[in-house]
Amino acid sequence: MEYEQVEKEVARKSAMIYLPIAIGAALLFFLTASLVGDYPPVAKIGGAIWVGLLSLIVSMPLVTSRVKRMGRR
């Protein structure tokens, strides 16, 4: 039972870190595409979603392993 509780806590803490990273990357992409280029709205929104998903895929295992490692100390 203790192990399950620790895993839930690690998952919650990790999500509080990697979700803002992914959302921030998507917003940064959207703002940059809006300010720098003359792209249609579909391209800006689609690109922001794509960047957000890729950021989520990359950051999730990195952040989760870091939170687990910090929890052991």
CHARMM-style PDB file with segment names, atoms N, HN, CA, C and O in Angstrom:
ATOM      1  N   MET     1       0.818  -1.195   0.000  1.00  0.00      PROA
ATOM      2  CA  MET     1       0.000   0.000   0.000  1.00  0.00      PROA
ATOM      3  C   MET     1       0.864   1.261   0.000  1.00  0.00      PROA
ATOM      4  O   MET     1       0.525   2.247  -0.654  1.00  0.00      PROA
ATOM      5  N   GLU     2       1.952   1.232   0.715  1.00  0.00      PROA
ATOM      6  HN  GLU     2       2.228   0.431   1.246  1.00  0.00      PROA
ATOM      7  CA  GLU     2       2.860   2.370   0.792  1.00  0.00      PROA
ATOM      8  C   GLU     2       3.431   2.706  -0.584  1.00  0.00      PROA
ATOM      9  O   GLU     2       3.549   3.879  -0.939  1.00  0.00      PROA
ATOM     10  N   TYR     3       3.786   1.680  -1.358  1.00  0.00      PROA
ATOM     11  HN  TYR     3       3.691   0.727  -1.069  1.00  0.00      PROA
ATOM     12  CA  TYR     3       4.377   1.874  -2.674  1.00  0.00      PROA
ATOM     13  C   TYR     3       3.399   2.583  -3.610  1.00  0.00      PROA
ATOM     14  O   TYR     3       3.789   3.488  -4.349  1.00  0.00      PROA
ATOM     15  N   GLU     4       2.133   2.175  -3.579  1.00  0.00      PROA
ATOM     16  HN  GLU     4       1.817   1.440  -2.979  1.00  0.00      PROA
ATOM     17  CA  GLU     4       1.127   2.796  -4.437  1.00  0.00      PROA
ATOM     18  C   GLU     4       0.943   4.266  -4.095  1.00  0.00      PROA
ATOM     19  O   GLU     4       0.769   5.095  -4.988  1.00  0.00      PROA
ATOM     20  N   GLN     5       0.980   4.588  -2.830  1.00  0.00      PROA
ATOM     21  HN  GLN     5       1.122   3.914  -2.104  1.00  0.00      PROA
ATOM     22  CA  GLN     5       0.828   5.967  -2.391  1.00  0.00      PROA
ATOM     23  C   GLN     5       2.003   6.820  -2.865  1.00  0.00      PROA
ATOM     24  O   GLN     5       1.825   7.960  -3.295  1.00  0.00      PROA
ATOM     25  N   VAL     6       3.194   6.256  -2.779  1.00  0.00      PROA
ATOM     26  HN  VAL     6       3.338   5.330  -2.430  1.00  0.00      PROA
ATOM     27  CA  VAL     6       4.385   6.984  -3.231  1.00  0.00      PROA
ATOM     28  C   VAL     6       4.319   7.213  -4.737  1.00  0.00      PROA
ATOM     29  O   VAL     6       4.652   8.299  -5.209  1.00  0.00      PROA
ATOM     30  N   GLU     7       3.898   6.213  -5.490  1.00  0.00      PROA
ATOM     31  HN  GLU     7       3.628   5.330  -5.106  1.00  0.00      PROA
ATOM     32  CA  GLU     7       3.785   6.349  -6.941  1.00  0.00      PROA
ATOM     33  C   GLU     7       2.754   7.401  -7.329  1.00  0.00      PROA
ATOM     34  O   GLU     7       2.973   8.160  -8.273  1.00  0.00      PROA
ATOM     35  N   LYS     8       1.644   7.455  -6.621  1.00  0.00      PROA
ATOM     36  HN  LYS     8       1.466   6.838  -5.854  1.00  0.00      PROA
ATOM     37  CA  LYS     8       0.631   8.471  -6.902  1.00  0.00      PROA
ATOM     38  C   LYS     8       1.175   9.865  -6.630  1.00  0.00      PROA
ATOM     39  O   LYS     8       0.906  10.799  -7.385  1.00  0.00      PROA
ATOM     40  N   GLU     9       1.933  10.004  -5.563  1.00  0.00      PROA
ATOM     41  HN  GLU     9       2.151   9.245  -4.950  1.00  0.00      PROA
ATOM     42  CA  GLU     9       2.512  11.302  -5.225  1.00  0.00      PROA
ATOM     43  C   GLU     9       3.549  11.726  -6.263  1.00  0.00      PROA
ATOM     44  O   GLU     9       3.607  12.895  -6.644  1.00  0.00      PROA
ATOM     45  N   VAL    10       4.362  10.785  -6.716  1.00  0.00      PROA
ATOM     46  HN  VAL    10       4.315   9.835  -6.406  1.00  0.00      PROA
ATOM     47  CA  VAL    10       5.347  11.088  -7.755  1.00  0.00      PROA
ATOM     48  C   VAL    10       4.646  11.501  -9.043  1.00  0.00      PROA
ATOM     49  O   VAL    10       5.067  12.453  -9.701  1.00  0.00      PROA
ATOM     50  N   ALA    11       3.589  10.798  -9.404  1.00  0.00      PROA
ATOM     51  HN  ALA    11       3.248  10.025  -8.869  1.00  0.00      PROA
ATOM     52  CA  ALA    11       2.848  11.129 -10.624  1.00  0.00      PROA
ATOM     53  C   ALA    11       2.216  12.515 -10.518  1.00  0.00      PROA
ATOM     54  O   ALA    11       2.227  13.272 -11.490  1.00  0.00      PROA
ATOM     55  N   ARG    12       1.670  12.855  -9.366  1.00  0.00      PROA
ATOM     56  HN  ARG    12       1.660  12.241  -8.577  1.00  0.00      PROA
ATOM     57  CA  ARG    12       1.024  14.155  -9.186  1.00  0.00      PROA
ATOM     58  C   ARG    12       2.059  15.279  -9.256  1.00  0.00      PROA
ATOM     59  O   ARG    12       1.842  16.282  -9.935  1.00  0.00      PROA
ATOM     60  N   LYS    13       3.178  15.114  -8.559  1.00  0.00      PROA
ATOM     61  HN  LYS    13       3.354  14.298  -8.008  1.00  0.00      PROA
ATOM     62  CA  LYS    13       4.224  16.135  -8.577  1.00  0.00      PROA
ATOM     63  C   LYS    13       4.809  16.302  -9.981  1.00  0.00      PROA
ATOM     64  O   LYS    13       5.078  17.419 -10.423  1.00  0.00      PROA
ATOM     65  N   SER    14       5.002  15.188 -10.669  1.00  0.00      PROA
ATOM     66  HN  SER    14       4.784  14.280 -10.310  1.00  0.00      PROA
ATOM     67  CA  SER    14       5.555  15.239 -12.023  1.00  0.00      PROA
ATOM     68  C   SER    14       4.620  15.980 -12.968  1.00  0.00      PROA
ATOM     69  O   SER    14       5.062  16.808 -13.763  1.00  0.00      PROA
ATOM     70  N   ALA    15       3.338  15.683 -12.880  1.00  0.00      PROA
ATOM     71  HN  ALA    15       2.979  15.010 -12.234  1.00  0.00      PROA
ATOM     72  CA  ALA    15       2.366  16.338 -13.752  1.00  0.00      PROA
ATOM     73  C   ALA    15       2.315  17.843 -13.506  1.00  0.00      PROA
ATOM     74  O   ALA    15       2.079  18.620 -14.431  1.00  0.00      PROA
ATOM     75  N   MET    16       2.536  18.247 -12.263  1.00  0.00      PROA
ATOM     76  HN  MET    16       2.728  17.615 -11.512  1.00  0.00      PROA
ATOM     77  CA  MET    16       2.538  19.674 -11.943  1.00  0.00      PROA
ATOM     78  C   MET    16       3.758  20.384 -12.538  1.00  0.00      PROA
ATOM     79  O   MET    16       3.803  21.614 -12.582  1.00  0.00      PROA
ATOM     80  N   ILE    17       4.736  19.617 -12.990  1.00  0.00      PROA
ATOM     81  HN  ILE    17       4.699  18.618 -12.955  1.00  0.00      PROA
ATOM     82  CA  ILE    17       5.932  20.203 -13.602  1.00  0.00      PROA
ATOM     83  C   ILE    17       5.875  20.090 -15.127  1.00  0.00      PROA
ATOM     84  O   ILE    17       6.084  21.084 -15.823  1.00  0.00      PROA
ATOM     85  N   TYR    18       5.593  18.884 -15.662  1.00  0.00      PROA
ATOM     86  HN  TYR    18       5.424  18.076 -15.097  1.00  0.00      PROA
ATOM     87  CA  TYR    18       5.712  18.728 -17.111  1.00  0.00      PROA
ATOM     88  C   TYR    18       4.531  19.296 -17.890  1.00  0.00      PROA
ATOM     89  O   TYR    18       4.693  19.644 -19.060  1.00  0.00      PROA
ATOM     90  N   LEU    19       3.366  19.402 -17.294  1.00  0.00      PROA
ATOM     91  HN  LEU    19       3.234  19.120 -16.343  1.00  0.00      PROA
ATOM     92  CA  LEU    19       2.250  20.015 -18.016  1.00  0.00      PROA
ATOM     93  C   LEU    19       2.484  21.500 -18.279  1.00  0.00      PROA
ATOM     94  O   LEU    19       2.268  21.946 -19.406  1.00  0.00      PROA
ATOM     95  N   PRO    20       2.915  22.285 -17.292  1.00  0.00      PROA
ATOM     96  CA  PRO    20       3.216  23.686 -17.615  1.00  0.00      PROA
ATOM     97  C   PRO    20       4.358  23.860 -18.622  1.00  0.00      PROA
ATOM     98  O   PRO    20       4.365  24.814 -19.400  1.00  0.00      PROA
ATOM     99  N   ILE    21       5.310  22.945 -18.604  1.00  0.00      PROA
ATOM    100  HN  ILE    21       5.305  22.170 -17.972  1.00  0.00      PROA
ATOM    101  CA  ILE    21       6.394  23.018 -19.590  1.00  0.00      PROA
ATOM    102  C   ILE    21       5.828  22.847 -20.996  1.00  0.00      PROA
ATOM    103  O   ILE    21       6.154  23.621 -21.896  1.00  0.00      PROA
ATOM    104  N   ALA    22       4.985  21.841 -21.187  1.00  0.00      PROA
ATOM    105  HN  ALA    22       4.720  21.213 -20.456  1.00  0.00      PROA
ATOM    106  CA  ALA    22       4.415  21.571 -22.504  1.00  0.00      PROA
ATOM    107  C   ALA    22       3.475  22.693 -22.944  1.00  0.00      PROA
ATOM    108  O   ALA    22       3.504  23.106 -24.104  1.00  0.00      PROA
ATOM    109  N   ILE    23       2.654  23.182 -22.039  1.00  0.00      PROA
ATOM    110  HN  ILE    23       2.631  22.847 -21.097  1.00  0.00      PROA
ATOM    111  CA  ILE    23       1.733  24.268 -22.387  1.00  0.00      PROA
ATOM    112  C   ILE    23       2.508  25.543 -22.703  1.00  0.00      PROA
ATOM    113  O   ILE    23       2.162  26.280 -23.626  1.00  0.00      PROA
ATOM    114  N   GLY    24       3.557  25.791 -21.930  1.00  0.00      PROA
ATOM    115  HN  GLY    24       3.838  25.192 -21.181  1.00  0.00      PROA
ATOM    116  CA  GLY    24       4.384  26.963 -22.190  1.00  0.00      PROA
ATOM    117  C   GLY    24       5.074  26.896 -23.536  1.00  0.00      PROA
ATOM    118  O   GLY    24       5.157  27.902 -24.241  1.00  0.00      PROA
ATOM    119  N   ALA    25       5.567  25.732 -23.900  1.00  0.00      PROA
ATOM    120  HN  ALA    25       5.499  24.915 -23.328  1.00  0.00      PROA
ATOM    121  CA  ALA    25       6.213  25.577 -25.211  1.00  0.00      PROA
ATOM    122  C   ALA    25       5.207  25.801 -26.338  1.00  0.00      PROA
ATOM    123  O   ALA    25       5.530  26.431 -27.346  1.00  0.00      PROA
ATOM    124  N   ALA    26       3.991  25.289 -26.170  1.00  0.00      PROA
ATOM    125  HN  ALA    26       3.729  24.777 -25.352  1.00  0.00      PROA
ATOM    126  CA  ALA    26       2.961  25.475 -27.188  1.00  0.00      PROA
ATOM    127  C   ALA    26       2.582  26.951 -27.316  1.00  0.00      PROA
ATOM    128  O   ALA    26       2.433  27.463 -28.426  1.00  0.00      PROA
ATOM    129  N   LEU    27       2.428  27.628 -26.187  1.00  0.00      PROA
ATOM    130  HN  LEU    27       2.549  27.213 -25.285  1.00  0.00      PROA
ATOM    131  CA  LEU    27       2.101  29.056 -26.231  1.00  0.00      PROA
ATOM    132  C   LEU    27       3.229  29.876 -26.839  1.00  0.00      PROA
ATOM    133  O   LEU    27       2.987  30.810 -27.604  1.00  0.00      PROA
ATOM    134  N   LEU    28       4.452  29.524 -26.497  1.00  0.00      PROA
ATOM    135  HN  LEU    28       4.648  28.766 -25.875  1.00  0.00      PROA
ATOM    136  CA  LEU    28       5.598  30.223 -27.071  1.00  0.00      PROA
ATOM    137  C   LEU    28       5.649  30.053 -28.585  1.00  0.00      PROA
ATOM    138  O   LEU    28       5.930  31.005 -29.314  1.00  0.00      PROA
ATOM    139  N   PHE    29       5.375  28.840 -29.053  1.00  0.00      PROA
ATOM    140  HN  PHE    29       5.146  28.067 -28.461  1.00  0.00      PROA
ATOM    141  CA  PHE    29       5.331  28.598 -30.497  1.00  0.00      PROA
ATOM    142  C   PHE    29       4.240  29.433 -31.148  1.00  0.00      PROA
ATOM    143  O   PHE    29       4.464  30.062 -32.182  1.00  0.00      PROA
ATOM    144  N   PHE    30       3.049  29.437 -30.534  1.00  0.00      PROA
ATOM    145  HN  PHE    30       2.867  28.926 -29.694  1.00  0.00      PROA
ATOM    146  CA  PHE    30       1.920  30.168 -31.104  1.00  0.00      PROA
ATOM    147  C   PHE    30       2.226  31.666 -31.172  1.00  0.00      PROA
ATOM    148  O   PHE    30       1.964  32.313 -32.185  1.00  0.00      PROA
ATOM    149  N   LEU    31       2.778  32.206 -30.094  1.00  0.00      PROA
ATOM    150  HN  LEU    31       2.991  31.680 -29.271  1.00  0.00      PROA
ATOM    151  CA  LEU    31       3.108  33.634 -30.084  1.00  0.00      PROA
ATOM    152  C   LEU    31       4.193  33.970 -31.095  1.00  0.00      PROA
ATOM    153  O   LEU    31       4.112  34.989 -31.782  1.00  0.00      PROA
ATOM    154  N   THR    32       5.198  33.127 -31.188  1.00  0.00      PROA
ATOM    155  HN  THR    32       5.264  32.299 -30.630  1.00  0.00      PROA
ATOM    156  CA  THR    32       6.272  33.368 -32.151  1.00  0.00      PROA
ATOM    157  C   THR    32       5.753  33.293 -33.576  1.00  0.00      PROA
ATOM    158  O   THR    32       6.107  34.126 -34.411  1.00  0.00      PROA
ATOM    159  N   ALA    33       4.919  32.307 -33.862  1.00  0.00      PROA
ATOM    160  HN  ALA    33       4.632  31.630 -33.184  1.00  0.00      PROA
ATOM    161  CA  ALA    33       4.361  32.180 -35.206  1.00  0.00      PROA
ATOM    162  C   ALA    33       3.440  33.349 -35.528  1.00  0.00      PROA
ATOM    163  O   ALA    33       3.349  33.769 -36.682  1.00  0.00      PROA
ATOM    164  N   SER    34       2.766  33.870 -34.531  1.00  0.00      PROA
ATOM    165  HN  SER    34       2.839  33.529 -33.594  1.00  0.00      PROA
ATOM    166  CA  SER    34       1.863  35.008 -34.754  1.00  0.00      PROA
ATOM    167  C   SER    34       2.640  36.295 -34.994  1.00  0.00      PROA
ATOM    168  O   SER    34       2.254  37.106 -35.836  1.00  0.00      PROA
ATOM    169  N   LEU    35       3.723  36.486 -34.264  1.00  0.00      PROA
ATOM    170  HN  LEU    35       4.036  35.827 -33.580  1.00  0.00      PROA
ATOM    171  CA  LEU    35       4.466  37.741 -34.364  1.00  0.00      PROA
ATOM    172  C   LEU    35       5.442  37.773 -35.530  1.00  0.00      PROA
ATOM    173  O   LEU    35       5.609  38.813 -36.168  1.00  0.00      PROA
ATOM    174  N   VAL    36       6.080  36.662 -35.813  1.00  0.00      PROA
ATOM    175  HN  VAL    36       5.945  35.818 -35.295  1.00  0.00      PROA
ATOM    176  CA  VAL    36       7.156  36.645 -36.802  1.00  0.00      PROA
ATOM    177  C   VAL    36       6.640  36.375 -38.211  1.00  0.00      PROA
ATOM    178  O   VAL    36       7.029  37.057 -39.159  1.00  0.00      PROA
ATOM    179  N   GLY    37       5.775  35.392 -38.347  1.00  0.00      PROA
ATOM    180  HN  GLY    37       5.459  34.838 -37.577  1.00  0.00      PROA
ATOM    181  CA  GLY    37       5.369  34.989 -39.681  1.00  0.00      PROA
ATOM    182  C   GLY    37       3.952  35.391 -40.029  1.00  0.00      PROA
ATOM    183  O   GLY    37       3.178  35.827 -39.177  1.00  0.00      PROA
ATOM    184  N   ASP    38       3.637  35.236 -41.289  1.00  0.00      PROA
ATOM    185  HN  ASP    38       4.266  34.882 -41.981  1.00  0.00      PROA
ATOM    186  CA  ASP    38       2.294  35.501 -41.790  1.00  0.00      PROA
ATOM    187  C   ASP    38       1.649  34.154 -42.133  1.00  0.00      PROA
ATOM    188  O   ASP    38       1.413  33.840 -43.299  1.00  0.00      PROA
ATOM    189  N   TYR    39       1.376  33.379 -41.104  1.00  0.00      PROA
ATOM    190  HN  TYR    39       1.569  33.633 -40.156  1.00  0.00      PROA
ATOM    191  CA  TYR    39       0.841  32.035 -41.277  1.00  0.00      PROA
ATOM    192  C   TYR    39      -0.659  32.025 -41.029  1.00  0.00      PROA
ATOM    193  O   TYR    39      -1.162  32.828 -40.244  1.00  0.00      PROA
ATOM    194  N   PRO    40      -1.373  31.131 -41.685  1.00  0.00      PROA
ATOM    195  CA  PRO    40      -2.817  31.044 -41.433  1.00  0.00      PROA
ATOM    196  C   PRO    40      -3.092  30.516 -40.019  1.00  0.00      PROA
ATOM    197  O   PRO    40      -2.248  29.837 -39.434  1.00  0.00      PROA
ATOM    198  N   PRO    41      -4.262  30.826 -39.477  1.00  0.00      PROA
ATOM    199  CA  PRO    41      -4.585  30.381 -38.110  1.00  0.00      PROA
ATOM    200  C   PRO    41      -4.514  28.867 -37.922  1.00  0.00      PROA
ATOM    201  O   PRO    41      -4.127  28.394 -36.853  1.00  0.00      PROA
ATOM    202  N   VAL    42      -4.878  28.116 -38.936  1.00  0.00      PROA
ATOM    203  HN  VAL    42      -5.192  28.500 -39.804  1.00  0.00      PROA
ATOM    204  CA  VAL    42      -4.844  26.651 -38.832  1.00  0.00      PROA
ATOM    205  C   VAL    42      -3.414  26.167 -38.639  1.00  0.00      PROA
ATOM    206  O   VAL    42      -3.175  25.242 -37.863  1.00  0.00      PROA
ATOM    207  N   ALA    43      -2.463  26.777 -39.333  1.00  0.00      PROA
ATOM    208  HN  ALA    43      -2.657  27.529 -39.963  1.00  0.00      PROA
ATOM    209  CA  ALA    43      -1.058  26.394 -39.196  1.00  0.00      PROA
ATOM    210  C   ALA    43      -0.529  26.747 -37.811  1.00  0.00      PROA
ATOM    211  O   ALA    43       0.214  25.970 -37.211  1.00  0.00      PROA
ATOM    212  N   LYS    44      -0.908  27.903 -37.309  1.00  0.00      PROA
ATOM    213  HN  LYS    44      -1.512  28.534 -37.796  1.00  0.00      PROA
ATOM    214  CA  LYS    44      -0.433  28.318 -35.980  1.00  0.00      PROA
ATOM    215  C   LYS    44      -1.008  27.417 -34.890  1.00  0.00      PROA
ATOM    216  O   LYS    44      -0.285  26.987 -33.991  1.00  0.00      PROA
ATOM    217  N   ILE    45      -2.294  27.135 -34.969  1.00  0.00      PROA
ATOM    218  HN  ILE    45      -2.881  27.485 -35.700  1.00  0.00      PROA
ATOM    219  CA  ILE    45      -2.939  26.293 -33.953  1.00  0.00      PROA
ATOM    220  C   ILE    45      -2.432  24.854 -34.058  1.00  0.00      PROA
ATOM    221  O   ILE    45      -2.119  24.229 -33.045  1.00  0.00      PROA
ATOM    222  N   GLY    46      -2.352  24.335 -35.275  1.00  0.00      PROA
ATOM    223  HN  GLY    46      -2.606  24.843 -36.098  1.00  0.00      PROA
ATOM    224  CA  GLY    46      -1.851  22.976 -35.476  1.00  0.00      PROA
ATOM    225  C   GLY    46      -0.415  22.827 -35.022  1.00  0.00      PROA
ATOM    226  O   GLY    46      -0.054  21.827 -34.401  1.00  0.00      PROA
ATOM    227  N   GLY    47       0.403  23.814 -35.329  1.00  0.00      PROA
ATOM    228  HN  GLY    47       0.110  24.626 -35.834  1.00  0.00      PROA
ATOM    229  CA  GLY    47       1.792  23.777 -34.887  1.00  0.00      PROA
ATOM    230  C   GLY    47       1.917  23.845 -33.377  1.00  0.00      PROA
ATOM    231  O   GLY    47       2.751  23.161 -32.783  1.00  0.00      PROA
ATOM    232  N   ALA    48       1.082  24.675 -32.754  1.00  0.00      PROA
ATOM    233  HN  ALA    48       0.404  25.231 -33.236  1.00  0.00      PROA
ATOM    234  CA  ALA    48       1.110  24.787 -31.294  1.00  0.00      PROA
ATOM    235  C   ALA    48       0.701  23.470 -30.640  1.00  0.00      PROA
ATOM    236  O   ALA    48       1.305  23.054 -29.651  1.00  0.00      PROA
ATOM    237  N   ILE    49      -0.308  22.823 -31.181  1.00  0.00      PROA
ATOM    238  HN  ILE    49      -0.799  23.161 -31.984  1.00  0.00      PROA
ATOM    239  CA  ILE    49      -0.734  21.522 -30.646  1.00  0.00      PROA
ATOM    240  C   ILE    49       0.382  20.492 -30.822  1.00  0.00      PROA
ATOM    241  O   ILE    49       0.671  19.719 -29.909  1.00  0.00      PROA
ATOM    242  N   TRP    50       0.998  20.489 -31.985  1.00  0.00      PROA
ATOM    243  HN  TRP    50       0.764  21.118 -32.727  1.00  0.00      PROA
ATOM    244  CA  TRP    50       2.085  19.541 -32.272  1.00  0.00      PROA
ATOM    245  C   TRP    50       3.275  19.756 -31.332  1.00  0.00      PROA
ATOM    246  O   TRP    50       3.821  18.800 -30.782  1.00  0.00      PROA
ATOM    247  N   VAL    51       3.668  21.010 -31.156  1.00  0.00      PROA
ATOM    248  HN  VAL    51       3.225  21.787 -31.603  1.00  0.00      PROA
ATOM    249  CA  VAL    51       4.780  21.326 -30.259  1.00  0.00      PROA
ATOM    250  C   VAL    51       4.422  20.951 -28.817  1.00  0.00      PROA
ATOM    251  O   VAL    51       5.262  20.427 -28.086  1.00  0.00      PROA
ATOM    252  N   GLY    52       3.187  21.217 -28.412  1.00  0.00      PROA
ATOM    253  HN  GLY    52       2.505  21.643 -29.005  1.00  0.00      PROA
ATOM    254  CA  GLY    52       2.753  20.855 -27.062  1.00  0.00      PROA
ATOM    255  C   GLY    52       2.807  19.358 -26.824  1.00  0.00      PROA
ATOM    256  O   GLY    52       3.285  18.907 -25.783  1.00  0.00      PROA
ATOM    257  N   LEU    53       2.317  18.584 -27.787  1.00  0.00      PROA
ATOM    258  HN  LEU    53       1.929  18.950 -28.633  1.00  0.00      PROA
ATOM    259  CA  LEU    53       2.343  17.120 -27.647  1.00  0.00      PROA
ATOM    260  C   LEU    53       3.772  16.581 -27.619  1.00  0.00      PROA
ATOM    261  O   LEU    53       4.099  15.720 -26.803  1.00  0.00      PROA
ATOM    262  N   LEU    54       4.609  17.082 -28.499  1.00  0.00      PROA
ATOM    263  HN  LEU    54       4.344  17.782 -29.162  1.00  0.00      PROA
ATOM    264  CA  LEU    54       6.002  16.621 -28.507  1.00  0.00      PROA
ATOM    265  C   LEU    54       6.727  17.012 -27.217  1.00  0.00      PROA
ATOM    266  O   LEU    54       7.518  16.232 -26.686  1.00  0.00      PROA
ATOM    267  N   SER    55       6.459  18.205 -26.721  1.00  0.00      PROA
ATOM    268  HN  SER    55       5.817  18.838 -27.152  1.00  0.00      PROA
ATOM    269  CA  SER    55       7.066  18.630 -25.457  1.00  0.00      PROA
ATOM    270  C   SER    55       6.598  17.740 -24.313  1.00  0.00      PROA
ATOM    271  O   SER    55       7.373  17.403 -23.418  1.00  0.00      PROA
ATOM    272  N   LEU    56       5.334  17.368 -24.350  1.00  0.00      PROA
ATOM    273  HN  LEU    56       4.705  17.643 -25.077  1.00  0.00      PROA
ATOM    274  CA  LEU    56       4.797  16.484 -23.321  1.00  0.00      PROA
ATOM    275  C   LEU    56       5.463  15.109 -23.385  1.00  0.00      PROA
ATOM    276  O   LEU    56       5.833  14.541 -22.357  1.00  0.00      PROA
ATOM    277  N   ILE    57       5.612  14.585 -24.592  1.00  0.00      PROA
ATOM    278  HN  ILE    57       5.312  15.047 -25.427  1.00  0.00      PROA
ATOM    279  CA  ILE    57       6.235  13.269 -24.772  1.00  0.00      PROA
ATOM    280  C   ILE    57       7.684  13.274 -24.293  1.00  0.00      PROA
ATOM    281  O   ILE    57       8.139  12.311 -23.675  1.00  0.00      PROA
ATOM    282  N   VAL    58       8.402  14.345 -24.575  1.00  0.00      PROA
ATOM    283  HN  VAL    58       8.033  15.127 -25.077  1.00  0.00      PROA
ATOM    284  CA  VAL    58       9.812  14.413 -24.193  1.00  0.00      PROA
ATOM    285  C   VAL    58       9.980  14.700 -22.702  1.00  0.00      PROA
ATOM    286  O   VAL    58      10.816  14.086 -22.039  1.00  0.00      PROA
ATOM    287  N   SER    59       9.191  15.626 -22.180  1.00  0.00      PROA
ATOM    288  HN  SER    59       8.512  16.125 -22.718  1.00  0.00      PROA
ATOM    289  CA  SER    59       9.402  16.051 -20.789  1.00  0.00      PROA
ATOM    290  C   SER    59       8.842  15.072 -19.759  1.00  0.00      PROA
ATOM    291  O   SER    59       9.341  15.018 -18.635  1.00  0.00      PROA
ATOM    292  N   MET    60       7.830  14.308 -20.112  1.00  0.00      PROA
ATOM    293  HN  MET    60       7.424  14.352 -21.025  1.00  0.00      PROA
ATOM    294  CA  MET    60       7.206  13.414 -19.127  1.00  0.00      PROA
ATOM    295  C   MET    60       8.197  12.423 -18.509  1.00  0.00      PROA
ATOM    296  O   MET    60       8.299  12.384 -17.283  1.00  0.00      PROA
ATOM    297  N   PRO    61       8.924  11.627 -19.278  1.00  0.00      PROA
ATOM    298  CA  PRO    61       9.849  10.680 -18.633  1.00  0.00      PROA
ATOM    299  C   PRO    61      11.027  11.364 -17.945  1.00  0.00      PROA
ATOM    300  O   PRO    61      11.521  10.875 -16.928  1.00  0.00      PROA
ATOM    301  N   LEU    62      11.481  12.495 -18.495  1.00  0.00      PROA
ATOM    302  HN  LEU    62      11.080  12.893 -19.320  1.00  0.00      PROA
ATOM    303  CA  LEU    62      12.603  13.195 -17.868  1.00  0.00      PROA
ATOM    304  C   LEU    62      12.211  13.745 -16.498  1.00  0.00      PROA
ATOM    305  O   LEU    62      12.944  13.583 -15.523  1.00  0.00      PROA
ATOM    306  N   VAL    63      11.063  14.389 -16.434  1.00  0.00      PROA
ATOM    307  HN  VAL    63      10.467  14.521 -17.226  1.00  0.00      PROA
ATOM    308  CA  VAL    63      10.624  14.984 -15.171  1.00  0.00      PROA
ATOM    309  C   VAL    63      10.271  13.908 -14.162  1.00  0.00      PROA
ATOM    310  O   VAL    63      10.615  14.033 -12.986  1.00  0.00      PROA
ATOM    311  N   THR    64       9.593  12.854 -14.594  1.00  0.00      PROA
ATOM    312  HN  THR    64       9.314  12.752 -15.549  1.00  0.00      PROA
ATOM    313  CA  THR    64       9.184  11.789 -13.675  1.00  0.00      PROA
ATOM    314  C   THR    64      10.394  11.111 -13.051  1.00  0.00      PROA
ATOM    315  O   THR    64      10.398  10.838 -11.851  1.00  0.00      PROA
ATOM    316  N   SER    65      11.416  10.837 -13.844  1.00  0.00      PROA
ATOM    317  HN  SER    65      11.414  11.058 -14.819  1.00  0.00      PROA
ATOM    318  CA  SER    65      12.611  10.201 -13.279  1.00  0.00      PROA
ATOM    319  C   SER    65      13.324  11.135 -12.313  1.00  0.00      PROA
ATOM    320  O   SER    65      13.857  10.686 -11.299  1.00  0.00      PROA
ATOM    321  N   ARG    66      13.340  12.425 -12.614  1.00  0.00      PROA
ATOM    322  HN  ARG    66      12.907  12.790 -13.438  1.00  0.00      PROA
ATOM    323  CA  ARG    66      13.978  13.400 -11.719  1.00  0.00      PROA
ATOM    324  C   ARG    66      13.218  13.496 -10.398  1.00  0.00      PROA
ATOM    325  O   ARG    66      13.833  13.567  -9.333  1.00  0.00      PROA
ATOM    326  N   VAL    67      11.883  13.497 -10.461  1.00  0.00      PROA
ATOM    327  HN  VAL    67      11.384  13.439 -11.326  1.00  0.00      PROA
ATOM    328  CA  VAL    67      11.077  13.580  -9.236  1.00  0.00      PROA
ATOM    329  C   VAL    67      11.263  12.314  -8.396  1.00  0.00      PROA
ATOM    330  O   VAL    67      11.337  12.392  -7.170  1.00  0.00      PROA
ATOM    331  N   LYS    68      11.337  11.160  -9.041  1.00  0.00      PROA
ATOM    332  HN  LYS    68      11.276  11.096 -10.037  1.00  0.00      PROA
ATOM    333  CA  LYS    68      11.585   9.916  -8.296  1.00  0.00      PROA
ATOM    334  C   LYS    68      12.943   9.955  -7.604  1.00  0.00      PROA
ATOM    335  O   LYS    68      13.070   9.578  -6.438  1.00  0.00      PROA
ATOM    336  N   ARG    69      13.954  10.415  -8.337  1.00  0.00      PROA
ATOM    337  HN  ARG    69      13.850  10.721  -9.283  1.00  0.00      PROA
ATOM    338  CA  ARG    69      15.293  10.482  -7.781  1.00  0.00      PROA
ATOM    339  C   ARG    69      15.358  11.447  -6.605  1.00  0.00      PROA
ATOM    340  O   ARG    69      16.011  11.154  -5.603  1.00  0.00      PROA
ATOM    341  N   MET    70      14.697  12.584  -6.712  1.00  0.00      PROA
ATOM    342  HN  MET    70      14.167  12.821  -7.526  1.00  0.00      PROA
ATOM    343  CA  MET    70      14.687  13.561  -5.621  1.00  0.00      PROA
ATOM    344  C   MET    70      13.893  13.048  -4.416  1.00  0.00      PROA
ATOM    345  O   MET    70      14.178  13.418  -3.277  1.00  0.00      PROA
ATOM    346  N   GLY    71      12.902  12.200  -4.672  1.00  0.00      PROA
ATOM    347  HN  GLY    71      12.671  11.899  -5.597  1.00  0.00      PROA
ATOM    348  CA  GLY    71      12.096  11.658  -3.584  1.00  0.00      PROA
ATOM    349  C   GLY    71      12.844  10.644  -2.742  1.00  0.00      PROA
ATOM    350  O   GLY    71      12.536  10.461  -1.564  1.00  0.00      PROA
ATOM    351  N   ARG    72      13.819   9.988  -3.335  1.00  0.00      PROA
ATOM    352  HN  ARG    72      14.069  10.137  -4.292  1.00  0.00      PROA
ATOM    353  CA  ARG    72      14.602   8.989  -2.607  1.00  0.00      PROA
ATOM    354  C   ARG    72      15.551   9.625  -1.609  1.00  0.00      PROA
ATOM    355  O   ARG    72      15.953   8.988  -0.635  1.00  0.00      PROA
ATOM    356  N   ARG    73      15.908  10.870  -1.844  1.00  0.00      PROA
ATOM    357  HN  ARG    73      15.581  11.388  -2.634  1.00  0.00      PROA
ATOM    358  CA  ARG    73      16.874  11.542  -0.964  1.00  0.00      PROA
ATOM    359  C   ARG    73      16.240  12.043   0.276  1.00  0.00      PROA
ATOM    360  OT1 ARG    73      16.917  12.632   1.120  1.00  0.00      PROA
TER     361      ARG     73
END
